[in-house]
Amino acid sequence: MNVLRFADLVAQGRVCGQRVFIRADLNVPQDDAGNITEDTRIRASVLCIRMALDAGAAVMVTSHLGRPTEGEFKPEDSLAPVAARLAALLGRPVPLKSNWVGGVDVQPGEVVLLENCRLNKGEKKNSEALARQMAALTDIFVHDAFGTAHRAEASTYGIAQFAPVACAGPLLAAEIDAIGKALAAPKRPLVAIVAGSKVSTKLTILQSLAKNVDGLIVGGGIANTFLLAQGLPIGKSLAEPDLVDEARAVIDAMKARGAEVPIPVDVVCAKAFKADAPATVKAVAEVDDDDLILDIGPQTATLLAHKLAAAGTIVWNGPVGVFEFDAFANGTKTIARAIAASDAFSIAGGGDTLAAIAKYGIDKDVGYISTGGGAFLEVLEGKTLPAFEILARRAQ
């Protein structure tokens, strides 16, 4: 994908003295007292901010935080804790500016944080008037928030339309490169792992991947629906019986291409959804009516690990069992370690996937970890994200 990259502008000496507006993703979790509990996104954003400061730009940064009501400021919606954390990470003051749409006073070599952009009326609906006001503040707009790339909002899309220059920051550029490597020009075999509680939330993803991947591993409640599609018992496990035909169609589409959806041969069951529920390994055909399937079995995990070891590219979205409960974590742990050990290029995304990566300490062994959430899922669906579309158009 051809987009203008901020790193290239810096290298060409086109940033010094310019007003740079960075749309970052600083939407971090906080406790009831407003303390930041996890700052990965803030730390990740520092790269682009430093790049702009070191190049001599006057730097403005904004982000959304939570789901505020437009035009109604509440203290819990403020980016004040983020400004404090950014100042500590950058080792310099980061003033927080409210009511900034009409103008911002920032000099070259300075950085300011602009208050929660979702407080501005018209942000969510991509108001042209708001977007033009934002664009008037800047010489260079830098989109560096992949987590918002699937939304066409004033601070993500509209400003990119009207700013003199619009480009991708280092985080967004890295996502574009990783997605292209995994999906546009993958090294074969391409194996995708799609897991989660419901087929319905990921049906279009499964249908899209079925046209492209060489192996499609399903897990969690999704796998239970696929087991039903194969006429296998699932007891009282989470599933969507009304989507059995769609699951069967995915299996058939894969088979028609000489590809496969590996169906579990064994599973780990319990009688109740509890961390301390006794776990029993069963052959997949021997699941009882009162059983809950909460993980793939060890034999299945080993078979899937072998498939991952032979892969050229791996896309991972979702744990294959209830890995939060240790008794039902072996499947996800085995998959995670197989991905870590594989020579394949791997890209992983989705909140639960990131939690599994953290739990098993394999972050250094995954080729690329996407922080995008919804944006990552839409890419897997085969959609062109609004941010990618507008940046590619502006690069022409």
Secondary structure in CASP SS format (residue, H / E / C, confidence):
PFRMAT SS
TARGET T0000
AUTHOR 0000-0000-0000
METHOD secondary structure of the structure
MODEL  1
M C 1.00
N C 1.00
V C 1.00
L C 1.00
R E 1.00
F H 1.00
A H 1.00
D H 1.00
L H 1.00
V H 1.00
A H 1.00
Q C 1.00
G C 1.00
R C 1.00
V C 1.00
C C 1.00
G C 1.00
Q C 1.00
R E 1.00
V E 1.00
F E 1.00
I E 1.00
R E 1.00
A C 1.00
D C 1.00
L C 1.00
N C 1.00
V C 1.00
P C 1.00
Q E 1.00
D C 1.00
D C 1.00
A C 1.00
G C 1.00
N C 1.00
I E 1.00
T C 1.00
E C 1.00
D C 1.00
T H 1.00
R H 1.00
I H 1.00
R H 1.00
A H 1.00
S H 1.00
V H 1.00
L H 1.00
C H 1.00
I H 1.00
R H 1.00
M H 1.00
A H 1.00
L H 1.00
D H 1.00
A C 1.00
G C 1.00
A C 1.00
A E 1.00
V E 1.00
M E 1.00
V E 1.00
T E 1.00
S C 1.00
H C 1.00
L C 1.00
G C 1.00
R C 1.00
P C 1.00
T C 1.00
E C 1.00
G C 1.00
E C 1.00
F C 1.00
K C 1.00
P H 1.00
E H 1.00
D H 1.00
S C 1.00
L C 1.00
A H 1.00
P H 1.00
V H 1.00
A H 1.00
A H 1.00
R H 1.00
L H 1.00
A H 1.00
A H 1.00
L H 1.00
L H 1.00
G C 1.00
R C 1.00
P C 1.00
V C 1.00
P C 1.00
L E 1.00
K E 1.00
S C 1.00
N C 1.00
W C 1.00
V C 1.00
G C 1.00
G C 1.00
V C 1.00
D C 1.00
V C 1.00
Q C 1.00
P C 1.00
G C 1.00
E C 1.00
V E 1.00
V E 1.00
L E 1.00
L E 1.00
E C 1.00
N C 1.00
C H 1.00
R H 1.00
L H 1.00
N C 1.00
K C 1.00
G C 1.00
E C 1.00
K C 1.00
K C 1.00
N C 1.00
S C 1.00
E H 1.00
A H 1.00
L H 1.00
A H 1.00
R H 1.00
Q H 1.00
M H 1.00
A H 1.00
A C 1.00
L C 1.00
T C 1.00
D C 1.00
I E 1.00
F E 1.00
V E 1.00
H E 1.00
D C 1.00
A C 1.00
F H 1.00
G H 1.00
T H 1.00
A C 1.00
H C 1.00
R C 1.00
A C 1.00
E C 1.00
A H 1.00
S H 1.00
T H 1.00
Y H 1.00
G H 1.00
I H 1.00
A H 1.00
Q H 1.00
F H 1.00
A C 1.00
P C 1.00
V E 1.00
A E 1.00
C E 1.00
A E 1.00
G C 1.00
P H 1.00
L H 1.00
L H 1.00
A H 1.00
A H 1.00
E H 1.00
I H 1.00
D H 1.00
A H 1.00
I H 1.00
G H 1.00
K H 1.00
A H 1.00
L H 1.00
A H 1.00
A C 1.00
P C 1.00
K C 1.00
R C 1.00
P C 1.00
L E 1.00
V E 1.00
A E 1.00
I E 1.00
V E 1.00
A E 1.00
G E 1.00
S C 1.00
K C 1.00
V C 1.00
S C 1.00
T C 1.00
K C 1.00
L H 1.00
T H 1.00
I H 1.00
L H 1.00
Q H 1.00
S H 1.00
L H 1.00
A C 1.00
K C 1.00
N C 1.00
V C 1.00
D C 1.00
G E 1.00
L E 1.00
I E 1.00
V E 1.00
G E 1.00
G H 1.00
G H 1.00
I H 1.00
A H 1.00
N H 1.00
T H 1.00
F H 1.00
L H 1.00
L H 1.00
A H 1.00
Q C 1.00
G C 1.00
L C 1.00
P C 1.00
I C 1.00
G C 1.00
K C 1.00
S C 1.00
L C 1.00
A C 1.00
E C 1.00
P H 1.00
D H 1.00
L H 1.00
V H 1.00
D H 1.00
E H 1.00
A H 1.00
R H 1.00
A H 1.00
V H 1.00
I H 1.00
D H 1.00
A H 1.00
M H 1.00
K H 1.00
A H 1.00
R C 1.00
G C 1.00
A C 1.00
E E 1.00
V C 1.00
P C 1.00
I C 1.00
P C 1.00
V C 1.00
D E 1.00
V E 1.00
V E 1.00
C E 1.00
A E 1.00
K C 1.00
A C 1.00
F C 1.00
K C 1.00
A C 1.00
D C 1.00
A C 1.00
P C 1.00
A C 1.00
T E 1.00
V E 1.00
K E 1.00
A E 1.00
V H 1.00
A H 1.00
E H 1.00
V C 1.00
D C 1.00
D C 1.00
D C 1.00
D C 1.00
L E 1.00
I E 1.00
L E 1.00
D E 1.00
I E 1.00
G C 1.00
P H 1.00
Q H 1.00
T H 1.00
A H 1.00
T H 1.00
L H 1.00
L H 1.00
A H 1.00
H H 1.00
K H 1.00
L H 1.00
A H 1.00
A C 1.00
A C 1.00
G C 1.00
T E 1.00
I E 1.00
V E 1.00
W E 1.00
N E 1.00
G C 1.00
P C 1.00
V C 1.00
G C 1.00
V C 1.00
F C 1.00
E C 1.00
F C 1.00
D H 1.00
A H 1.00
F H 1.00
A C 1.00
N H 1.00
G H 1.00
T H 1.00
K H 1.00
T H 1.00
I H 1.00
A H 1.00
R H 1.00
A H 1.00
I H 1.00
A H 1.00
A H 1.00
S C 1.00
D C 1.00
A C 1.00
F E 1.00
S E 1.00
I E 1.00
A E 1.00
G E 1.00
G C 1.00
G H 1.00
D H 1.00
T H 1.00
L H 1.00
A H 1.00
A H 1.00
I H 1.00
A H 1.00
K H 1.00
Y C 1.00
G C 1.00
I C 1.00
D H 1.00
K H 1.00
D H 1.00
V C 1.00
G C 1.00
Y E 1.00
I E 1.00
S E 1.00
T C 1.00
G C 1.00
G C 1.00
G H 1.00
A H 1.00
F H 1.00
L H 1.00
E H 1.00
V H 1.00
L H 1.00
E C 1.00
G C 1.00
K C 1.00
T C 1.00
L C 1.00
P H 1.00
A H 1.00
F H 1.00
E H 1.00
I H 1.00
L H 1.00
A H 1.00
R H 1.00
R H 1.00
A H 1.00
Q C 1.00
END
